[in-house]
Amino acid sequence: MNKIYYLLFCFFPLMMAQAQIHEVGVFLGGSNYIGDIGPTTYIAPNEPAFGLLYKWNKSPRHSYRFSYTQSDITSNDLDSEEASRNQRGYLFENNLKEVSLGLEFNFFDFNLHELSTKITPYVFSGVNYFSGKYTLTNTKTDISVEGRTERRKSIAIPMVVGIKSNITPRFVLAVETGARYTLTDNIDGSFNQQFGNINNNDWYVFSGVTLTYTFGEKPCYCAE
Protein backbone atom coordinates (compact mmCIF):
# COMPACT_ATOMS: atom_id res chain seq x y z
CA MET A 1 0.00 0.00 0.00
CA ASN A 2 2.85 2.40 0.84
CA LYS A 3 4.33 1.77 -2.61
CA ILE A 4 1.03 2.74 -4.26
CA TYR A 5 0.90 5.99 -2.31
CA TYR A 6 4.52 6.67 -3.26
CA LEU A 7 3.78 6.16 -6.97
CA LEU A 8 0.73 8.44 -6.79
CA PHE A 9 2.82 11.07 -4.98
CA CYS A 10 5.44 10.94 -7.75
CA PHE A 11 2.92 10.85 -10.58
CA PHE A 12 0.72 13.71 -9.42
CA PRO A 13 3.24 16.54 -10.05
CA LEU A 14 3.83 15.16 -13.55
CA MET A 15 0.11 15.30 -14.28
CA MET A 16 -0.04 18.87 -13.01
CA ALA A 17 2.85 19.87 -15.26
CA GLN A 18 1.21 18.71 -18.48
CA ALA A 19 -0.36 21.33 -20.74
CA GLN A 20 -3.70 19.58 -20.47
CA ILE A 21 -6.80 19.72 -18.34
CA HIS A 22 -7.52 16.67 -16.23
CA GLU A 23 -10.85 15.76 -14.68
CA VAL A 24 -11.61 13.39 -11.82
CA GLY A 25 -15.04 12.79 -10.42
CA VAL A 26 -17.96 10.54 -9.61
CA PHE A 27 -20.91 8.97 -11.39
CA LEU A 28 -24.25 8.53 -9.59
CA GLY A 29 -27.33 7.04 -11.19
CA GLY A 30 -29.10 3.80 -11.91
CA SER A 31 -28.91 0.65 -14.00
CA ASN A 32 -31.23 -1.55 -15.99
CA TYR A 33 -30.94 -4.68 -18.11
CA ILE A 34 -32.24 -5.65 -21.56
CA GLY A 35 -32.32 -9.34 -22.39
CA ASP A 36 -34.20 -12.59 -21.93
CA ILE A 37 -35.78 -11.85 -18.54
CA GLY A 38 -38.22 -9.10 -17.54
CA PRO A 39 -39.17 -5.89 -19.37
CA THR A 40 -37.44 -4.75 -22.55
CA THR A 41 -37.59 -0.99 -21.91
CA TYR A 42 -34.31 0.56 -23.02
CA ILE A 43 -33.94 3.20 -20.31
CA ALA A 44 -35.62 2.20 -17.03
CA PRO A 45 -33.19 2.32 -14.09
CA ASN A 46 -34.28 0.02 -11.27
CA GLU A 47 -31.08 -0.33 -9.22
CA PRO A 48 -28.59 2.29 -7.95
CA ALA A 49 -25.24 2.58 -9.70
CA PHE A 50 -22.11 4.51 -8.79
CA GLY A 51 -18.61 4.92 -10.11
CA LEU A 52 -15.42 6.93 -10.50
CA LEU A 53 -14.03 8.48 -13.67
CA TYR A 54 -11.00 10.28 -15.03
CA LYS A 55 -10.74 12.35 -18.23
CA TRP A 56 -7.70 13.69 -20.03
CA ASN A 57 -8.85 16.51 -22.30
CA LYS A 58 -6.62 16.50 -25.36
CA SER A 59 -8.53 19.24 -27.21
CA PRO A 60 -11.79 21.22 -26.91
CA ARG A 61 -13.46 18.46 -28.93
CA HIS A 62 -12.17 15.17 -27.50
CA SER A 63 -10.80 13.53 -24.39
CA TYR A 64 -9.62 10.13 -23.24
CA ARG A 65 -11.84 8.70 -20.52
CA PHE A 66 -11.34 5.93 -17.96
CA SER A 67 -14.01 4.85 -15.49
CA TYR A 68 -15.00 2.23 -12.94
CA THR A 69 -18.71 1.57 -12.32
CA GLN A 70 -20.62 -1.02 -10.34
CA SER A 71 -24.25 -1.91 -9.75
CA ASP A 72 -26.60 -4.79 -9.10
CA ILE A 73 -28.26 -5.65 -12.43
CA THR A 74 -31.72 -7.15 -11.84
CA SER A 75 -34.83 -8.00 -13.82
CA ASN A 76 -38.09 -9.87 -13.12
CA ASP A 77 -40.38 -11.66 -15.56
CA LEU A 78 -43.37 -10.56 -13.48
CA ASP A 79 -42.63 -6.95 -14.50
CA SER A 80 -42.78 -7.79 -18.22
CA GLU A 81 -45.75 -6.99 -20.47
CA GLU A 82 -45.22 -10.27 -22.32
CA ALA A 83 -47.59 -12.99 -21.10
CA SER A 84 -45.09 -15.78 -21.78
CA ARG A 85 -42.51 -14.16 -19.48
CA ASN A 86 -45.12 -13.56 -16.76
CA GLN A 87 -46.03 -17.24 -16.82
CA ARG A 88 -42.38 -18.34 -16.74
CA GLY A 89 -41.59 -16.17 -13.71
CA TYR A 90 -37.80 -15.94 -13.61
CA LEU A 91 -35.93 -13.36 -11.52
CA PHE A 92 -32.19 -12.75 -11.69
CA GLU A 93 -29.62 -10.59 -9.96
CA ASN A 94 -26.06 -9.94 -11.08
CA ASN A 95 -23.51 -7.99 -9.05
CA LEU A 96 -21.71 -6.34 -11.96
CA LYS A 97 -18.44 -4.37 -11.93
CA GLU A 98 -16.93 -2.75 -15.01
CA VAL A 99 -13.91 -0.75 -16.10
CA SER A 100 -14.14 1.31 -19.27
CA LEU A 101 -11.61 3.01 -21.53
CA GLY A 102 -12.37 5.04 -24.63
CA LEU A 103 -12.79 8.37 -26.38
CA GLU A 104 -15.30 11.09 -25.55
CA PHE A 105 -16.22 13.48 -28.39
CA ASN A 106 -17.84 16.91 -27.89
CA PHE A 107 -20.22 18.26 -30.52
CA PHE A 108 -19.19 21.85 -29.65
CA ASP A 109 -15.88 23.28 -28.44
CA PHE A 110 -15.50 22.72 -24.71
CA ASN A 111 -12.38 24.77 -24.03
CA LEU A 112 -11.77 24.83 -20.27
CA HIS A 113 -9.08 27.48 -20.83
CA GLU A 114 -11.96 29.93 -21.17
CA LEU A 115 -13.78 30.96 -18.00
CA SER A 116 -17.16 31.50 -19.64
CA THR A 117 -19.92 28.95 -19.12
CA LYS A 118 -20.09 26.38 -21.90
CA ILE A 119 -22.49 23.57 -22.71
CA THR A 120 -22.18 20.74 -25.23
CA PRO A 121 -23.70 17.37 -26.08
CA TYR A 122 -21.19 14.53 -26.28
CA VAL A 123 -20.83 10.87 -27.17
CA PHE A 124 -18.49 8.25 -25.76
CA SER A 125 -17.42 4.79 -26.88
CA GLY A 126 -14.55 2.41 -26.40
CA VAL A 127 -14.28 -0.96 -24.69
CA ASN A 128 -15.50 -2.25 -21.32
CA TYR A 129 -14.21 -5.17 -19.29
CA PHE A 130 -16.71 -6.40 -16.73
CA SER A 131 -17.29 -9.22 -14.29
CA GLY A 132 -20.42 -10.46 -12.60
CA LYS A 133 -21.89 -13.19 -10.41
CA TYR A 134 -25.52 -14.00 -11.06
CA THR A 135 -28.32 -15.75 -9.23
CA LEU A 136 -31.36 -17.01 -11.16
CA THR A 137 -34.56 -17.72 -9.23
CA ASN A 138 -37.96 -19.15 -10.15
CA THR A 139 -40.42 -16.74 -8.49
CA LYS A 140 -43.24 -19.27 -8.79
CA THR A 141 -41.48 -21.69 -6.45
CA ASP A 142 -39.02 -19.26 -4.81
CA ILE A 143 -36.24 -21.73 -5.61
CA SER A 144 -32.85 -20.69 -6.90
CA VAL A 145 -32.45 -22.77 -10.04
CA GLU A 146 -28.98 -21.58 -10.94
CA GLY A 147 -26.30 -19.70 -9.08
CA ARG A 148 -22.62 -18.97 -9.72
CA THR A 149 -20.11 -18.76 -6.91
CA GLU A 150 -17.33 -17.54 -9.21
CA ARG A 151 -17.31 -14.24 -11.09
CA ARG A 152 -17.63 -14.49 -14.87
CA LYS A 153 -15.76 -11.96 -17.04
CA SER A 154 -16.54 -10.59 -20.49
CA ILE A 155 -16.25 -7.60 -22.84
CA ALA A 156 -18.86 -4.96 -23.71
CA ILE A 157 -19.06 -2.07 -26.16
CA PRO A 158 -20.35 1.16 -24.55
CA MET A 159 -22.55 3.62 -26.45
CA VAL A 160 -22.99 6.72 -24.30
CA VAL A 161 -24.73 10.03 -25.04
CA GLY A 162 -24.89 13.01 -22.72
CA ILE A 163 -24.77 16.75 -22.23
CA LYS A 164 -22.38 18.66 -19.96
CA SER A 165 -21.58 22.16 -18.71
CA ASN A 166 -18.88 23.79 -16.61
CA ILE A 167 -21.04 24.99 -13.71
CA THR A 168 -18.01 26.67 -12.04
CA PRO A 169 -14.42 27.32 -13.23
CA ARG A 170 -13.41 24.00 -11.62
CA PHE A 171 -16.47 21.74 -11.78
CA VAL A 172 -18.20 20.11 -14.76
CA LEU A 173 -21.69 18.62 -14.43
CA ALA A 174 -23.03 16.12 -16.99
CA VAL A 175 -26.16 14.06 -17.53
CA GLU A 176 -25.72 10.87 -19.57
CA THR A 177 -27.13 7.49 -20.45
CA GLY A 178 -25.09 4.64 -21.86
CA ALA A 179 -26.05 1.23 -23.22
CA ARG A 180 -23.50 -1.58 -23.11
CA TYR A 181 -23.68 -4.30 -25.74
CA THR A 182 -22.09 -7.35 -24.16
CA LEU A 183 -20.33 -10.22 -25.86
CA THR A 184 -22.25 -12.75 -23.77
CA ASP A 185 -25.80 -14.05 -23.45
CA ASN A 186 -25.34 -15.19 -19.87
CA ILE A 187 -25.58 -12.13 -17.62
CA ASP A 188 -28.92 -13.56 -16.49
CA GLY A 189 -28.08 -17.27 -16.64
CA SER A 190 -30.36 -17.88 -19.62
CA PHE A 191 -27.62 -19.46 -21.72
CA ASN A 192 -26.90 -22.13 -19.12
CA GLN A 193 -30.59 -22.85 -18.66
CA GLN A 194 -31.24 -22.68 -22.43
CA PHE A 195 -34.23 -20.35 -22.51
CA GLY A 196 -34.93 -17.12 -24.37
CA ASN A 197 -33.25 -16.16 -27.62
CA ILE A 198 -29.79 -17.71 -27.49
CA ASN A 199 -28.79 -15.81 -30.65
CA ASN A 200 -29.07 -12.37 -28.98
CA ASN A 201 -26.53 -11.11 -26.47
CA ASP A 202 -27.45 -9.20 -23.32
CA TRP A 203 -27.39 -5.43 -22.80
CA TYR A 204 -27.17 -3.33 -19.66
CA VAL A 205 -27.59 0.44 -19.27
CA PHE A 206 -26.20 3.02 -16.85
CA SER A 207 -28.02 6.38 -16.63
CA GLY A 208 -27.18 9.24 -14.30
CA VAL A 209 -25.04 12.30 -13.63
CA THR A 210 -21.30 12.86 -13.38
CA LEU A 211 -19.57 15.61 -11.43
CA THR A 212 -15.89 16.15 -12.16
CA TYR A 213 -13.21 18.46 -10.79
CA THR A 214 -10.73 19.93 -13.27
CA PHE A 215 -7.07 20.44 -12.48
CA GLY A 216 -3.70 20.79 -14.17
CA GLU A 217 -2.23 23.62 -16.20
CA LYS A 218 -4.81 25.41 -18.32
CA PRO A 219 -4.19 24.38 -21.94
CA CYS A 220 -3.76 26.60 -24.95
CA TYR A 221 -5.24 24.63 -27.83
CA CYS A 222 -3.12 26.29 -30.53
CA ALA A 223 -2.38 24.94 -34.01
CA GLU A 224 1.26 24.10 -34.35
N, C-alpha and C positions, 0 to 999 in steps of 0.2 A: 504493500500500500504506500509506503514512504517513497518508493521508486516512482510510482505513478504521480504522486504529488510533485516530486522533483522534476519529472518530465514536463508536467503542466506548467510549473514555475518557469522552466527554461523556454518553453514554447510560446508562452503568452506574450513576452516582449517582442518576439519575432512577428507575431500576428499583428501587434499594434503598429509595428514599423512598416507594414506593407501599405502601399498606396491603394488600398481597397477599403470598402466598408463591410464589416462583418455584422451578422445578426445572430443572436441566440435568444431562444424563447421557449414558450410552451404552447401546446395544443390542448384544447378542452372541447369536448363535444360528445357525439354518440356514434354508435355503430349499428349497422343492420346487414343482413345476409340475403342473398338471392341464389336460390338453388332448388333442390328437390324436396325440401321440407318447408311448410308454412307459406306465408304470403309471398307474392312476387313483386311487390312495390319496390321501385328502384331506390327511393330515398325515404326511409321511414325508421329513423334511429329508435332503437328500443333498449339499448344498453349504454352506459357511460363509457367514454373512451378518453384517454389522456396520453400525452406524449411530450417529447422534447425535440427541438429542431435547431439546426444551424444553417445559415446561408452565407455564401461568399459572393458578394455582388461584383461581378466582373465588368459590367457596363450598366447604363441606365435601362437596358432592355433585357438582360439575362443574368442569372445567378446560378451557381451550383448549390444544391440543397441536400442536406443529410438529415434524417429524422429517425426517431425511435417512437413507436406507438404501440399501445396494448389495450385490449378490451376483451370482455366476454362476448362471443358471437353466439346468439341464440335465435331459435325459430321454432314455432309450434304449428303443427298441422291444424289444430283447432281454430287458429286465427286466419286460416286461408278461406277464400271465397269458393274454392273448388271443392265440390262435394266428395270427390274421391279421396282428397287429402284429409278432409274432416273425418271420414269413415276410417281411414288408416290410423290416424292419431299418433304420429311420431312427434317427439320433442327432442331437440339436441342442444347441447351447450359445448362450446369450444373456447378454451382460454388461449387466445391468440396474441402473439407478440411478433412485431415486424420491425425490420430496419429497412430504410429506403434511401436510395441515392439516385440523383438525376438532375435534370436541368429545368429551371423555372424561367418562363418567358413572359415579359410584360408587353401588353398591347400598346401602351404609351410609355414615354420616357419616365423613369422613376429615379431621378438623379438626387440622391441624398446629400450631395454637395450643396444643393440649394435649400434654403431654410423655408421656403414657401410650402404650403400644404399641397400635396399631390395625391391623386387617386388614379388607380389603373386596374382594369381586369387583368388576369394572368392565367396561364395554364402551366401544368407541371406533369412531366412523365420521366420515366427512368426504369429502374428495376427494384423490386422488393424481395427480400428474403424473410420468410416468416416460419414460425413453428407453432404448433397447437396440439392440444390434447382434448379429444372430444369424448362426450358421453351421450349415447343414444338411448332414449327411453320410450317405451310404449305407454302412452297416457291412459289407454283403456284398461290396462292391467297394472300400471304403475311399476312395471318391471324394467330394469335396465337390460336391454337386449344386447348391447355392445358397448364396451368401454375400453379405452386405451390407457395403459399406465405410462407408456413412453410417449415423448413428444415427437410428432411427425413434422418434417421440414419440407418446404417447397418454395417455388418461385412465383411471383405475381407481377403483373404489369399495371402500374398505377396510371389512372387518367383523372387528373385533378383540375378543377376550374374554380376560380375565386376572384375576389376583388379586395384591394388593400389600399390603405392610406396611412401617411405618416401623421399621427394624431398629435405628436409633439416632435421637437427636433431629435429626440432620441428613441422614441417608441413608434412601432408600426403595428397597426391593427388590421387583421384580415379575416374575411369570412370565406370559407371554402367547403366544397364537397368533392370527394374523390372515390371513384369506383376502382376496385382492384380485380382484374381478371386473373384468376389463379390457374396454374398448370396442374391442377388436381381436381378430381371429382369426389374427394373424400373428406372435406372439411366436416361434413355432417355424418359420416359413416355410411352413406348410401351405397358407395361402391362395394364395400365389404359385404353389405347385406343384399346387394343386387336388387335395388328398387330405384324407381325414378328413371330419368333419361341418362343412361351411362355414357352417352356420346357428348353431353354438355358438361363443361367444367363449372365449378362453383365461382361465385363472385362474393365479395364483401365490400362494404362502403363505410367510410369515415366522413362525418359531416360535423363542422364546428367552427371555432374561431382560433386564430393564433395571435399571440402578442409577443413581439420580439423587441429586444433592446439592441441598438446599433452602437458599434464602437470601432475603433481603429482610425487611422488618418483619413480625413475627408479626401475622396479621390477627385482628380481632375480628369474627366473623360475626354482627353484631347486626341485628335488624329495625329499620328506620328508621321 
